[in-house]
Amino acid sequence: MKKWAFTKMQGTGNDFVLLDAFRTPLRVTPSLAQRLCDRRFGVGADQVLVLGKSSRADFRMGIYNADGSQVEMCGNGIRCLARYVYERGYTKKTAFTVETLAGVKRPVMIKGGVRVDMGTPVLDGSLIPTRGKNRVIEAPLPSGWFPGGPKNLRMTCVSMGNPHTVLFVPSVQAVPLETWGPALEKNPFFPRRTNVEFVETINPDHVRVRVWERGSGVTLACGTGACSVAVAGVLTGRTHRKVCVSLPGGDLFVEWAPDDHVYLSGPAAFVFDGEFFY
């Protein structure tokens, strides 16, 4: 039996088990990620984050979903990892770089949280990826997405290093998230599955969102999802380029700047340190 130290962290209720490979060399397997994320037999989390060395950046972040799948990027996760390396003394810089499977990202420590340059949104349907070759903006939902589901909903697809499908609805509370979410996530229109965001527009500067995360299910927040919502809001004429995204776990602030980069700001908090036996 092995014993590993971990740190539990959360960003707007999106919670993580952070493993520090600087302290303990380790290899995360799908079964280990599943066990760590299990809320009854493990620590309990939406995702596992692995901090490690990088030849391209100051640090590297690996990300594993609750179902054991490895994913490209996590906006709430990178804020938590950024606070961890800063608070635990791995760097004295307030701005640094983190390598992810979605490229090198640039978090900056700010008052009350972390601001991250999330890069430019990907809108080409084949690169998100979807089965659509062109942009998927206000498009009809894929055929057979959910038997008996509404036919008037429209989707806008965006990648912020990982695929997202954004749907604007009159009320997010009225959405049966546990049924519509997985139906879209696993639809063949999305070759690598998709994250799903249901959005209620309060005004052009403020939206309310509920999230179904690919590989994790219902979560209290999603950072890349908030970024995708902001981009979709601009593309469909519903929001301004700076928007407050209210999720069940709290508020995130997103700006789609004139340089075409998307900037995500929000909190990152320590919960506790512990040891896990496996």
Backbone as CSV, one residue per row, in Angstrom:
resi,resn,N_x,N_y,N_z,CA_x,CA_y,CA_z,C_x,C_y,C_z
1,MET,0.848,-1.199,0.000,0.000,0.000,0.000,0.883,1.248,0.000
2,LYS,0.545,2.231,-0.880,1.295,3.475,-0.979,0.572,4.594,-0.230
3,LYS,1.347,5.567,0.219,0.786,6.718,0.919,1.239,7.976,0.205
4,TRP,0.289,8.796,-0.225,0.595,10.031,-0.922,-0.032,11.222,-0.210
5,ALA,0.710,12.303,-0.147,0.165,13.554,0.374,-0.655,14.230,-0.724
6,PHE,-1.666,14.962,-0.317,-2.468,15.716,-1.273,-2.937,17.005,-0.610
7,THR,-3.410,17.922,-1.442,-4.031,19.148,-0.961,-5.387,19.279,-1.629
8,LYS,-6.415,19.469,-0.827,-7.762,19.703,-1.378,-7.936,21.204,-1.574
9,MET,-8.389,21.599,-2.786,-8.602,23.007,-3.103,-9.932,23.144,-3.846
10,GLN,-10.412,24.393,-3.894,-11.638,24.640,-4.653,-11.634,26.061,-5.211
11,GLY,-12.267,26.194,-6.371,-12.480,27.493,-6.997,-13.943,27.615,-7.368
12,THR,-14.663,28.499,-6.729,-16.120,28.651,-6.887,-16.846,27.309,-6.807
13,GLY,-16.413,26.479,-5.851,-17.092,25.219,-5.608,-16.668,24.077,-6.502
14,ASN,-15.894,24.348,-7.526,-15.294,23.301,-8.364,-14.093,22.781,-7.576
15,ASP,-14.164,21.517,-7.088,-13.143,21.078,-6.131,-12.171,20.071,-6.737
16,PHE,-10.957,20.091,-6.167,-9.830,19.356,-6.740,-8.998,18.683,-5.656
17,VAL,-8.444,17.524,-6.017,-7.365,16.907,-5.252,-6.080,17.228,-5.999
18,LEU,-5.208,18.001,-5.377,-3.954,18.392,-6.008,-2.825,17.497,-5.509
19,LEU,-2.142,16.842,-6.439,-0.986,15.997,-6.134,0.276,16.710,-6.585
20,ASP,1.248,16.768,-5.710,2.476,17.526,-5.945,3.616,16.572,-6.298
21,ALA,3.926,16.485,-7.599,4.992,15.581,-8.049,6.377,16.110,-7.709
22,PHE,6.490,17.375,-7.292,7.769,17.875,-6.791,8.098,17.211,-5.453
23,ARG,7.062,16.938,-4.668,7.258,16.323,-3.350,7.350,14.804,-3.451
24,THR,6.476,14.212,-4.259,6.410,12.752,-4.378,6.225,12.364,-5.837
25,PRO,7.237,11.772,-6.481,7.054,11.308,-7.861,5.908,10.295,-7.920
26,LEU,5.034,10.453,-8.899,3.880,9.559,-8.970,3.386,9.472,-10.405
27,ARG,2.623,8.424,-10.666,1.969,8.234,-11.960,0.487,8.033,-11.709
28,VAL,-0.307,8.933,-12.245,-1.745,8.855,-12.042,-2.354,7.954,-13.112
29,THR,-3.097,6.956,-12.681,-3.821,6.073,-13.574,-5.309,6.423,-13.514
30,PRO,-6.099,5.988,-14.499,-7.541,6.252,-14.434,-8.185,5.729,-13.150
31,SER,-7.767,4.551,-12.700,-8.366,3.992,-11.478,-8.000,4.806,-10.248
32,LEU,-6.780,5.336,-10.211,-6.387,6.180,-9.081,-7.191,7.467,-9.076
33,ALA,-7.347,8.088,-10.243,-8.135,9.321,-10.324,-9.572,9.071,-9.892
34,GLN,-10.151,7.965,-10.332,-11.515,7.630,-9.939,-11.621,7.454,-8.427
35,ARG,-10.643,6.780,-7.857,-10.663,6.526,-6.411,-10.514,7.829,-5.622
36,LEU,-9.608,8.686,-6.039,-9.412,9.952,-5.346,-10.665,10.819,-5.406
37,CYS,-11.342,10.830,-6.545,-12.505,11.696,-6.710,-13.769,11.136,-6.075
38,ASP,-13.777,9.861,-5.747,-14.965,9.241,-5.168,-15.311,9.898,-3.834
39,ARG,-16.550,10.344,-3.698,-16.937,11.112,-2.509,-17.316,10.229,-1.328
40,ARG,-17.320,8.918,-1.520,-17.588,8.014,-0.409,-16.367,7.170,-0.053
41,PHE,-15.628,6.724,-1.062,-14.499,5.838,-0.815,-13.142,6.513,-1.030
42,GLY,-13.148,7.775,-1.405,-11.903,8.511,-1.626,-11.931,9.846,-0.921
43,VAL,-11.193,10.797,-1.469,-11.159,12.148,-0.902,-12.418,12.906,-1.297
44,GLY,-12.791,12.782,-2.571,-13.940,13.502,-3.097,-13.533,14.745,-3.850
45,ALA,-13.795,14.776,-5.168,-13.432,15.926,-5.990,-14.063,15.798,-7.366
46,ASP,-14.109,16.926,-8.069,-14.514,16.911,-9.475,-13.371,16.433,-10.363
47,GLN,-12.130,16.801,-9.974,-10.970,16.460,-10.794,-9.725,16.321,-9.926
48,VAL,-8.734,15.638,-10.487,-7.405,15.539,-9.886,-6.453,16.431,-10.679
49,LEU,-5.674,17.238,-9.972,-4.641,18.066,-10.590,-3.273,17.530,-10.188
50,VAL,-2.355,17.477,-11.140,-1.005,17.010,-10.855,-0.019,18.121,-11.204
51,LEU,0.694,18.608,-10.212,1.728,19.630,-10.401,3.050,18.951,-10.707
52,GLY,3.707,19.390,-11.788,4.986,18.792,-12.143,5.908,19.773,-12.851
53,LYS,7.063,19.278,-13.266,8.053,20.082,-13.966,7.688,20.204,-15.435
54,SER,8.155,21.283,-16.054,7.929,21.509,-17.472,9.203,22.018,-18.127
55,SER,9.430,21.604,-19.357,10.552,22.128,-20.128,10.145,23.354,-20.934
56,ARG,8.841,23.662,-20.943,8.320,24.773,-21.745,7.823,25.940,-20.916
57,ALA,7.602,25.702,-19.628,6.996,26.722,-18.779,7.543,26.589,-17.371
58,ASP,7.064,27.453,-16.484,7.523,27.386,-15.089,7.030,26.119,-14.401
59,PHE,5.814,25.684,-14.751,5.214,24.502,-14.125,4.380,23.761,-15.168
60,ARG,3.994,22.548,-14.834,3.091,21.763,-15.680,1.910,21.306,-14.840
61,MET,0.725,21.280,-15.452,-0.485,20.826,-14.782,-1.127,19.698,-15.579
62,GLY,-1.240,18.519,-14.957,-2.027,17.433,-15.519,-3.399,17.446,-14.888
63,ILE,-4.431,17.046,-15.663,-5.813,17.136,-15.190,-6.528,15.830,-15.504
64,TYR,-7.173,15.255,-14.489,-7.916,14.004,-14.652,-9.325,14.187,-14.113
65,ASN,-10.306,13.790,-14.913,-11.706,13.875,-14.503,-12.053,12.801,-13.480
66,ALA,-13.242,12.945,-12.918,-13.718,11.967,-11.935,-13.893,10.578,-12.533
67,ASP,-14.088,10.507,-13.856,-14.227,9.192,-14.490,-12.888,8.610,-14.918
68,GLY,-11.785,9.298,-14.585,-10.449,8.811,-14.891,-9.868,9.318,-16.188
69,SER,-10.664,9.976,-17.020,-10.169,10.475,-18.303,-9.280,11.701,-18.098
70,GLN,-8.254,11.815,-18.925,-7.362,12.971,-18.870,-7.895,14.039,-19.807
71,VAL,-7.862,15.289,-19.355,-8.409,16.380,-20.156,-7.379,17.478,-20.356
72,GLU,-7.729,18.403,-21.273,-6.757,19.371,-21.744,-6.570,20.573,-20.811
73,MET,-7.684,21.073,-20.271,-7.603,22.347,-19.573,-8.707,22.468,-18.541
74,CYS,-8.444,23.251,-17.501,-9.438,23.530,-16.458,-9.172,24.926,-15.912
75,GLY,-10.124,25.833,-16.117,-9.923,27.216,-15.693,-9.914,27.398,-14.191
76,ASN,-10.815,26.724,-13.480,-10.793,26.802,-12.020,-9.579,26.073,-11.460
77,GLY,-9.209,24.967,-12.104,-8.056,24.195,-11.646,-6.748,24.950,-11.745
78,ILE,-6.560,25.677,-12.838,-5.290,26.383,-12.999,-5.188,27.532,-11.997
79,ARG,-6.305,28.128,-11.610,-6.246,29.157,-10.573,-5.827,28.537,-9.241
80,CYS,-6.370,27.362,-8.934,-5.992,26.691,-7.691,-4.527,26.289,-7.710
81,LEU,-4.073,25.721,-8.816,-2.665,25.336,-8.909,-1.758,26.555,-8.799
82,ALA,-2.167,27.671,-9.405,-1.374,28.894,-9.328,-1.245,29.382,-7.893
83,ARG,-2.343,29.367,-7.165,-2.263,29.799,-5.764,-1.400,28.841,-4.954
84,TYR,-1.501,27.537,-5.255,-0.704,26.549,-4.537,0.793,26.825,-4.717
85,VAL,1.263,26.988,-5.958,2.700,27.160,-6.161,3.189,28.490,-5.577
86,TYR,2.319,29.492,-5.578,2.715,30.787,-5.022,2.748,30.747,-3.495
87,GLU,1.690,30.228,-2.896,1.598,30.203,-1.435,2.577,29.208,-0.816
88,ARG,2.889,28.122,-1.522,3.792,27.115,-0.979,5.259,27.393,-1.318
89,GLY,5.528,28.552,-1.916,6.900,29.011,-2.087,7.652,28.450,-3.277
90,TYR,6.948,27.894,-4.267,7.633,27.385,-5.459,8.070,28.513,-6.384
91,THR,7.471,29.679,-6.227,7.859,30.842,-7.011,7.558,32.103,-6.214
92,LYS,8.352,33.134,-6.465,8.089,34.441,-5.884,7.450,35.375,-6.906
93,LYS,7.362,34.903,-8.145,6.756,35.712,-9.197,5.235,35.727,-9.031
94,THR,4.634,36.865,-9.272,3.176,36.949,-9.221,2.550,36.642,-10.579
95,ALA,3.372,36.557,-11.616,2.913,36.149,-12.944,3.880,35.088,-13.457
96,PHE,3.355,33.966,-13.889,4.215,32.865,-14.335,3.467,32.041,-15.379
97,THR,4.087,30.963,-15.844,3.490,30.164,-16.920,3.271,28.727,-16.458
98,VAL,2.206,28.119,-17.002,1.851,26.745,-16.670,1.568,25.993,-17.970
99,GLU,2.278,24.905,-18.186,2.034,24.064,-19.355,0.835,23.160,-19.105
100,THR,-0.070,23.091,-20.073,-1.205,22.180,-20.038,-1.297,21.482,-21.388
101,LEU,-2.169,20.511,-21.513,-2.382,19.862,-22.809,-3.017,20.811,-23.818
102,ALA,-3.543,21.938,-23.334,-4.114,22.957,-24.213,-3.123,24.080,-24.485
103,GLY,-1.854,23.873,-24.152,-0.843,24.899,-24.364,-0.398,25.550,-23.072
104,VAL,0.435,26.556,-23.191,0.965,27.271,-22.034,0.026,28.405,-21.656
105,LYS,-0.405,28.427,-20.400,-1.302,29.454,-19.886,-0.545,30.340,-18.910
106,ARG,-1.085,31.538,-18.681,-0.374,32.559,-17.891,-1.248,33.104,-16.764
107,PRO,-1.182,32.504,-15.585,-1.916,33.047,-14.435,-1.164,34.205,-13.783
108,VAL,-1.926,35.122,-13.203,-1.387,36.277,-12.479,-2.105,36.351,-11.142
109,MET,-1.346,36.464,-10.065,-1.939,36.613,-8.746,-2.508,38.023,-8.602
110,ILE,-3.774,38.135,-8.227,-4.416,39.425,-8.035,-5.078,39.433,-6.662
111,LYS,-5.514,40.589,-6.216,-6.200,40.686,-4.940,-7.492,39.887,-4.997
112,GLY,-7.643,38.951,-4.073,-8.857,38.158,-3.994,-8.905,36.945,-4.898
113,GLY,-7.813,36.677,-5.630,-7.854,35.500,-6.495,-6.745,35.456,-7.519
114,VAL,-7.082,34.922,-8.679,-6.113,34.730,-9.757,-6.775,35.115,-11.078
115,ARG,-6.012,35.794,-11.930,-6.471,36.121,-13.285,-5.622,35.317,-14.260
116,VAL,-6.277,34.651,-15.221,-5.569,33.780,-16.142,-5.832,34.205,-17.578
117,ASP,-4.745,34.348,-18.342,-4.870,34.508,-19.791,-5.148,33.124,-20.362
118,MET,-6.378,32.904,-20.785,-6.802,31.589,-21.251,-6.543,31.379,-22.741
119,GLY,-5.974,32.386,-23.398,-5.682,32.268,-24.817,-6.877,32.650,-25.673
120,THR,-6.803,32.315,-26.963,-7.848,32.678,-27.908,-8.857,31.539,-28.061
121,PRO,-10.134,31.868,-28.197,-11.131,30.809,-28.378,-11.029,30.173,-29.759
122,VAL,-11.302,28.887,-29.818,-11.336,28.160,-31.086,-12.790,28.036,-31.510
123,LEU,-13.100,28.495,-32.737,-14.472,28.505,-33.215,-14.689,27.609,-34.424
124,ASP,-13.615,27.153,-35.035,-13.713,26.236,-36.169,-14.292,24.908,-35.686
125,GLY,-15.430,24.518,-36.271,-16.124,23.325,-35.793,-15.272,22.075,-35.801
126,SER,-14.411,21.911,-36.801,-13.603,20.696,-36.905,-12.492,20.656,-35.874
127,LEU,-12.123,21.823,-35.321,-11.029,21.885,-34.354,-11.524,21.859,-32.914
128,ILE,-12.816,22.085,-32.691,-13.318,22.143,-31.310,-13.141,20.826,-30.541
129,PRO,-13.434,19.607,-31.017,-13.970,19.309,-32.350,-15.465,18.972,-32.299
130,THR,-16.122,19.216,-33.448,-17.479,18.747,-33.691,-17.490,18.092,-35.064
131,ARG,-18.620,17.505,-35.419,-18.770,16.957,-36.772,-19.041,18.055,-37.787
132,GLY,-19.313,19.263,-37.300,-19.519,20.386,-38.201,-18.192,20.954,-38.665
133,LYS,-18.082,21.278,-39.939,-16.815,21.767,-40.485,-16.658,23.272,-40.311
134,ASN,-17.763,23.985,-40.212,-17.722,25.434,-40.079,-18.033,25.829,-38.637
135,ARG,-18.171,27.105,-38.395,-18.557,27.564,-37.057,-19.944,27.040,-36.699
136,VAL,-20.098,26.661,-35.437,-21.389,26.178,-34.944,-21.929,27.254,-34.019
137,ILE,-22.708,28.174,-34.569,-23.230,29.311,-33.815,-24.742,29.358,-33.989
138,GLU,-25.475,29.264,-32.888,-26.931,29.241,-32.909,-27.445,28.159,-33.853
139,ALA,-26.801,27.016,-33.827,-27.159,25.902,-34.705,-28.191,25.001,-34.023
140,PRO,-29.006,24.297,-34.804,-29.932,23.323,-34.202,-29.163,22.230,-33.477
141,LEU,-29.767,21.657,-32.458,-29.129,20.567,-31.729,-29.015,19.336,-32.622
142,PRO,-28.033,18.470,-32.355,-27.863,17.273,-33.186,-29.116,16.404,-33.165
143,SER,-29.358,15.737,-34.263,-30.533,14.873,-34.340,-30.433,13.767,-33.295
144,GLY,-31.578,13.464,-32.705,-31.630,12.408,-31.712,-30.917,12.725,-30.422
145,TRP,-30.684,14.021,-30.133,-29.897,14.378,-28.944,-30.578,13.913,-27.660
146,PHE,-31.918,13.990,-27.613,-32.646,13.492,-26.445,-34.079,13.215,-26.859
147,PRO,-34.524,11.977,-26.762,-35.894,11.639,-27.176,-36.922,12.485,-26.430
148,GLY,-37.737,13.189,-27.190,-38.768,14.015,-26.582,-38.271,15.366,-26.108
149,GLY,-36.990,15.653,-26.294,-36.434,16.934,-25.874,-36.906,18.067,-26.763
150,PRO,-36.803,19.323,-26.279,-37.270,20.465,-27.081,-36.480,20.598,-28.377
151,LYS,-37.167,21.010,-29.431,-36.530,21.123,-30.741,-36.144,22.565,-31.072
152,ASN,-36.524,23.512,-30.197,-36.264,24.917,-30.515,-34.974,25.448,-29.911
153,LEU,-34.255,24.644,-29.125,-33.003,25.108,-28.536,-31.919,25.205,-29.608
154,ARG,-31.009,26.151,-29.419,-29.899,26.337,-30.344,-28.589,26.256,-29.572
155,MET,-27.538,25.784,-30.231,-26.250,25.608,-29.561,-25.170,26.422,-30.257
156,THR,-24.222,26.882,-29.449,-23.015,27.543,-29.942,-21.832,26.799,-29.351
157,CYS,-20.916,26.366,-30.207,-19.791,25.533,-29.775,-18.487,26.333,-29.787
158,VAL,-17.725,26.172,-28.711,-16.479,26.910,-28.506,-15.471,25.965,-27.862
159,SER,-14.213,26.105,-28.205,-13.162,25.426,-27.448,-12.285,26.459,-26.769
160,MET,-12.050,26.240,-25.465,-11.051,27.011,-24.732,-9.922,26.058,-24.331
161,GLY,-9.535,25.225,-25.311,-8.584,24.156,-25.049,-9.298,22.849,-24.810
162,ASN,-10.593,22.920,-24.527,-11.468,21.762,-24.388,-12.836,22.132,-24.948
163,PRO,-13.620,21.160,-25.404,-14.858,21.465,-26.127,-16.024,21.847,-25.215
164,HIS,-16.767,22.862,-25.654,-17.939,23.330,-24.913,-19.103,23.564,-25.858
165,THR,-20.300,23.272,-25.348,-21.539,23.543,-26.067,-22.407,24.423,-25.183
166,VAL,-22.736,25.611,-25.680,-23.449,26.619,-24.896,-24.864,26.764,-25.433
167,LEU,-25.842,26.701,-24.528,-27.244,26.849,-24.898,-27.882,27.925,-24.032
168,PHE,-28.495,28.925,-24.653,-29.184,29.984,-23.928,-30.649,29.578,-23.739
169,VAL,-31.101,29.663,-22.491,-32.440,29.212,-22.122,-33.135,30.291,-21.302
170,PRO,-34.477,30.261,-21.222,-35.189,31.265,-20.414,-34.869,31.165,-18.933
171,SER,-34.696,29.931,-18.423,-34.432,29.729,-16.999,-33.514,28.525,-16.819
172,VAL,-32.368,28.716,-16.179,-31.470,27.585,-15.961,-32.019,26.633,-14.916
173,GLN,-32.836,27.138,-13.993,-33.388,26.271,-12.958,-34.395,25.278,-13.528
174,ALA,-34.986,25.613,-14.651,-35.982,24.740,-15.263,-35.356,23.643,-16.116
175,VAL,-34.045,23.677,-16.314,-33.362,22.699,-17.165,-33.149,21.398,-16.397
176,PRO,-33.574,20.252,-16.932,-33.266,18.960,-16.300,-31.822,18.564,-16.613
177,LEU,-30.902,19.145,-15.870,-29.477,19.059,-16.185,-28.971,17.625,-16.230
178,GLU,-29.462,16.795,-15.322,-28.959,15.418,-15.226,-29.370,14.548,-16.407
179,THR,-30.341,14.998,-17.195,-30.734,14.242,-18.388,-30.238,14.911,-19.666
180,TRP,-30.424,16.203,-19.792,-29.981,16.895,-20.997,-28.461,16.959,-21.092
181,GLY,-27.786,17.139,-19.953,-26.331,17.248,-19.961,-25.647,16.041,-20.575
182,PRO,-25.844,14.830,-20.024,-25.164,13.663,-20.590,-25.623,13.320,-22.000
183,ALA,-26.882,13.656,-22.331,-27.363,13.380,-23.684,-26.556,14.159,-24.716
184,LEU,-26.211,15.398,-24.389,-25.391,16.192,-25.301,-23.917,15.807,-25.212
185,GLU,-23.427,15.590,-23.996,-22.012,15.242,-23.820,-21.603,14.075,-24.717
186,LYS,-22.449,13.065,-24.798,-22.085,11.821,-25.467,-22.677,11.690,-26.869
187,ASN,-23.286,12.764,-27.385,-23.851,12.696,-28.727,-22.734,12.536,-29.766
188,PRO,-22.933,11.696,-30.788,-21.885,11.463,-31.793,-21.424,12.720,-32.535
189,PHE,-22.200,13.804,-32.450,-21.779,15.051,-33.090,-20.483,15.573,-32.491
190,PHE,-20.153,15.125,-31.262,-18.955,15.589,-30.557,-17.964,14.427,-30.436
191,PRO,-16.953,14.360,-31.301,-16.036,13.203,-31.332,-15.309,12.952,-30.018
192,ARG,-15.023,13.987,-29.246,-14.343,13.834,-27.960,-15.272,14.169,-26.802
193,ARG,-16.562,14.017,-27.030,-17.582,14.435,-26.075,-17.537,15.960,-25.898
194,THR,-18.365,16.494,-25.047,-18.383,17.934,-24.854,-18.843,18.295,-23.453
195,ASN,-18.367,19.422,-22.956,-18.933,20.057,-21.774,-20.177,20.827,-22.220
196,VAL,-21.125,20.988,-21.315,-22.389,21.641,-21.676,-22.715,22.730,-20.670
197,GLU,-23.030,23.929,-21.183,-23.432,25.049,-20.327,-24.812,25.545,-20.739
198,PHE,-25.720,25.622,-19.771,-27.033,26.219,-19.976,-26.989,27.617,-19.360
199,VAL,-27.425,28.621,-20.135,-27.196,30.021,-19.770,-28.493,30.812,-19.783
200,GLU,-28.687,31.571,-18.727,-29.805,32.511,-18.621,-29.231,33.924,-18.603
201,THR,-29.627,34.737,-19.551,-29.112,36.101,-19.650,-29.899,37.021,-18.722
202,ILE,-29.218,37.592,-17.740,-29.852,38.549,-16.825,-29.828,39.942,-17.441
203,ASN,-28.670,40.344,-17.929,-28.498,41.574,-18.699,-27.191,41.430,-19.479
204,PRO,-26.818,42.367,-20.334,-25.619,42.189,-21.153,-24.309,42.072,-20.382
205,ASP,-24.340,42.381,-19.084,-23.128,42.286,-18.272,-23.168,41.131,-17.273
206,HIS,-24.246,40.351,-17.293,-24.422,39.359,-16.226,-25.256,38.187,-16.745
207,VAL,-24.724,36.974,-16.557,-25.458,35.764,-16.935,-25.441,34.782,-15.777
208,ARG,-26.411,33.878,-15.797,-26.489,32.805,-14.806,-26.316,31.479,-15.548
209,VAL,-25.494,30.561,-14.986,-25.101,29.355,-15.718,-25.175,28.122,-14.823
210,ARG,-25.619,27.010,-15.420,-25.467,25.687,-14.808,-24.675,24.815,-15.776
211,VAL,-23.848,23.922,-15.202,-22.844,23.216,-15.990,-22.958,21.700,-15.857
212,TRP,-22.813,21.036,-16.998,-22.577,19.590,-17.020,-21.172,19.402,-17.588
213,GLU,-20.239,18.894,-16.762,-18.856,18.751,-17.211,-18.593,17.361,-17.767
214,ARG,-17.944,17.338,-18.901,-17.527,16.090,-19.532,-16.680,15.275,-18.561
215,GLY,-17.131,14.076,-18.262,-16.354,13.190,-17.409,-16.526,13.406,-15.924
216,SER,-17.249,14.455,-15.522,-17.447,14.726,-14.092,-18.910,14.904,-13.717
217,GLY,-19.757,15.251,-14.675,-21.172,15.427,-14.396,-21.510,16.827,-13.926
218,VAL,-22.519,16.941,-13.078,-22.934,18.244,-12.549,-21.843,18.775,-11.629
219,THR,-21.373,19.979,-11.883,-20.413,20.637,-10.998,-20.933,22.026,-10.644
220,LEU,-20.355,22.590,-9.595,-20.807,23.906,-9.138,-20.248,25.050,-9.972
221,ALA,-19.222,24.769,-10.770,-18.632,25.808,-11.611,-17.703,25.173,-12.633
222,CYS,-17.419,25.919,-13.689,-16.464,25.496,-14.711,-15.823,26.741,-15.296
223,GLY,-14.508,26.873,-15.151,-13.810,28.071,-15.611,-13.764,28.193,-17.122
224,THR,-13.373,27.105,-17.805,-13.364,27.156,-19.276,-14.795,27.300,-19.797
225,GLY,-15.745,26.735,-19.050,-17.138,26.900,-19.433,-17.583,28.348,-19.336
226,ALA,-17.185,29.043,-18.276,-17.512,30.468,-18.127,-16.927,31.269,-19.284
227,CYS,-15.703,30.926,-19.682,-15.069,31.614,-20.815,-15.848,31.360,-22.101
228,SER,-16.257,30.113,-22.313,-17.017,29.761,-23.514,-18.363,30.470,-23.539
229,VAL,-18.998,30.583,-22.381,-20.265,31.297,-22.280,-20.084,32.762,-22.681
230,ALA,-19.015,33.384,-22.200,-18.758,34.781,-22.535,-18.559,34.961,-24.036
231,VAL,-17.795,34.065,-24.646,-17.568,34.136,-26.094,-18.879,33.933,-26.847
232,ALA,-19.655,32.921,-26.437,-20.933,32.650,-27.089,-21.898,33.821,-26.931
233,GLY,-21.857,34.487,-25.773,-22.723,35.628,-25.548,-22.425,36.765,-26.503
234,VAL,-21.152,37.013,-26.751,-20.761,38.059,-27.715,-21.147,37.650,-29.126
235,LEU,-20.859,36.417,-29.493,-21.131,35.945,-30.858,-22.614,35.985,-31.203
236,THR,-23.474,35.796,-30.203,-24.914,35.789,-30.448,-25.578,37.113,-30.086
237,GLY,-24.779,38.123,-29.714,-25.309,39.447,-29.436,-26.048,39.586,-28.120
238,ARG,-25.793,38.686,-27.187,-26.499,38.721,-25.914,-25.741,39.457,-24.814
239,THR,-24.416,39.479,-24.877,-23.629,40.080,-23.803,-22.554,41.003,-24.339
240,HIS,-22.034,41.814,-23.431,-20.863,42.624,-23.726,-19.605,41.757,-23.605
241,ARG,-18.470,42.336,-23.902,-17.219,41.567,-23.901,-16.656,41.367,-22.500
242,LYS,-17.184,42.088,-21.509,-16.880,41.828,-20.103,-18.171,41.388,-19.433
243,VAL,-18.120,40.243,-18.741,-19.352,39.712,-18.187,-19.093,38.984,-16.873
244,CYS,-20.028,39.116,-15.949,-20.027,38.341,-14.710,-20.825,37.065,-14.959
245,VAL,-20.198,35.940,-14.683,-20.830,34.641,-14.881,-21.144,34.055,-13.506
246,SER,-22.426,34.008,-13.166,-22.846,33.483,-11.866,-23.153,31.992,-11.997
247,LEU,-22.428,31.192,-11.228,-22.607,29.745,-11.203,-23.073,29.335,-9.814
248,PRO,-23.563,28.116,-9.633,-23.997,27.706,-8.297,-22.931,27.875,-7.225
249,GLY,-21.648,27.774,-7.601,-20.567,27.900,-6.628,-20.035,29.302,-6.429
250,GLY,-20.539,30.269,-7.188,-20.055,31.635,-7.048,-19.883,32.323,-8.383
251,ASP,-19.286,33.509,-8.356,-19.142,34.332,-9.554,-17.733,34.264,-10.131
252,LEU,-17.663,34.217,-11.459,-16.414,34.357,-12.199,-16.552,35.555,-13.124
253,PHE,-15.421,36.171,-13.441,-15.440,37.365,-14.279,-14.596,37.102,-15.516
254,VAL,-15.197,37.326,-16.683,-14.562,36.981,-17.942,-14.530,38.203,-18.854
255,GLU,-13.390,38.401,-19.509,-13.257,39.449,-20.519,-12.707,38.838,-21.800
256,TRP,-13.433,39.033,-22.896,-12.909,38.701,-24.226,-12.320,39.990,-24.765
257,ALA,-11.020,40.125,-24.625,-10.332,41.399,-24.832,-10.111,41.696,-26.319
258,PRO,-9.755,42.951,-26.638,-9.481,43.315,-28.033,-8.350,42.511,-28.673
259,ASP,-7.428,41.961,-27.869,-6.348,41.144,-28.433,-6.813,39.728,-28.774
260,ASP,-8.117,39.463,-28.645,-8.767,38.181,-28.930,-8.514,37.136,-27.855
261,HIS,-7.750,37.486,-26.812,-7.553,36.561,-25.704,-8.699,36.678,-24.723
262,VAL,-8.989,35.563,-24.054,-10.029,35.529,-23.030,-9.345,35.491,-21.669
263,TYR,-9.756,36.392,-20.771,-9.159,36.483,-19.447,-10.200,36.095,-18.397
264,LEU,-9.807,35.160,-17.535,-10.692,34.622,-16.498,-10.184,35.026,-15.125
265,SER,-11.045,35.623,-14.316,-10.676,36.016,-12.951,-11.645,35.404,-11.957
266,GLY,-11.086,34.923,-10.831,-11.929,34.353,-9.804,-11.113,33.859,-8.631
267,PRO,-11.780,33.363,-7.588,-11.106,32.933,-6.363,-10.469,31.557,-6.509
268,ALA,-9.558,31.257,-5.601,-8.947,29.928,-5.471,-8.636,29.744,-3.990
269,ALA,-9.098,28.650,-3.405,-9.007,28.506,-1.947,-8.474,27.141,-1.550
270,PHE,-7.667,27.133,-0.484,-7.247,25.886,0.151,-8.403,25.358,0.998
271,VAL,-8.557,24.042,1.036,-9.560,23.415,1.897,-8.869,22.665,3.030
272,PHE,-7.993,21.690,2.675,-7.208,21.007,3.693,-6.102,20.196,3.034
273,ASP,-5.095,19.833,3.828,-4.046,18.902,3.426,-4.329,17.556,4.062
274,GLY,-3.884,16.498,3.395,-4.092,15.164,3.949,-3.187,14.142,3.314
275,GLU,-3.395,12.871,3.677,-2.637,11.753,3.118,-3.641,10.720,2.633
276,PHE,-3.319,10.117,1.495,-4.205,9.139,0.879,-3.464,7.808,0.742
277,PHE,-4.103,6.724,1.150,-3.517,5.394,1.047,-4.113,4.666,-0.147
278,TYR,-3.227,4.070,-0.970,-3.712,3.415,-2.171,-2.872,2.189,-2.465
